[in-house]
Amino acid sequence: MYLDSLQSITLHLDSSAFFSSAYLEYDLSENKLYFLNEQSNLIRVYNVSTGKQIETIQYAFTGPDGVGEVWGFHYHSQDSIFVFGKFKFTIYLTDSRGKVLNKYVLTGEDTPGYFPTPVVHGLQQLFFIDNKLYFTGNYARQRKEGKYILPLFQYDISSKKLSHIGIAPQKVHEGFWESIDKVFLDRMGANKLIISNYISDSIFVYDIHSGKTDKHLAKSKYFSEQDIKPFSSSAENRAKDYLERAKYHLGTPKYHAVLYDPVNKLIYRYVLYQHDYKKFLSGEPVKAGIMVFDEAFNKLGEFFLPSGYDFTMSFVGPKGLYMANKKAYQANDNYLRFDLFTFKPQENALH
């Protein structure tokens, strides 16, 4: 895999825009990138060909059209934008003026309180298919004796019914996980969803029409799910101390987001490798990597990501996988550049 810096997407930023985005969504048919500025509750819409901002969608925190703090969204059409409010357990249906048209409260038999706690944020995506919303969440407080909690949410906007679907890895019942231990989702073709759990060697593929879930091994060569331990063996013993939590997260390798690339017919899965807390404090960054698979889940390679890039701000665009270049932004904060990463079978490492 190599970095093709000549093939990049550059966004022109105004004085109120900055590097960080809590959520990105790319529309292949329109060649538009939707970019969330979390602090201002604003979605910026960019023409990818020109890099220029062509539209903004402002959301109110409070009031009749208040949605709280926007954490994620799905742009279905100009009059159908689904917005996830942070800590609201609610998805709001809005138009492009930020007006709330409907709202869907995400309550069910096991929600909130048990796994999964619903989250649409970062690379935890939201999809609208056949009048149903699909999304995932985090592992916090997932255990419930005698019940097998499933990892994927399906919300029918007609009946306003919330369902848990899919298959959870057995490992989820080994103990209590932390609130940032996540499940990730992407769409693969018209009728399939691919799911990556922080704690599983496998990627799960859910068929929307049949309701069947297939399991495919997608393991790192540097660790396995046996190396991923729960944060605590019981709810009562869950440490509150920040230092203990930080050491746990840095010292525990984990799988991360999964992305499907319809242009090159590839599947990408990010990984976070084990890191030493003292080295982290001294300034050594956490090492991340990416695994690449074909559509049959044959592993084509595993690569370390180069420094200076933020993989949490990545998306599959017109030619493949694009990732935010932090160093380029630090050199000139008038622009935000996303560089194209291209897979070559003969390459065996990123440097």
PyMOL commands that set and color helices and strands:
alter all, ss='L'
color gray80, all
select helices_A, chain A and resi 170-173+225-227+235-237+242-251+277-281+326-331
alter helices_A, ss='H'
color red, helices_A
select strands_A, chain A and resi 2-12+24-27+32-37+42-47+53-58+70-77+80-85+90-94+100-105+117-119+127-129+132-138+152-156+161-165+183-188+192-197+202-207+213-217+254-261+266-272+288-294+299-304+309-316+321-325+335-342
alter strands_A, ss='S'
color yellow, strands_A
deselect
rebuild
show_as cartoon
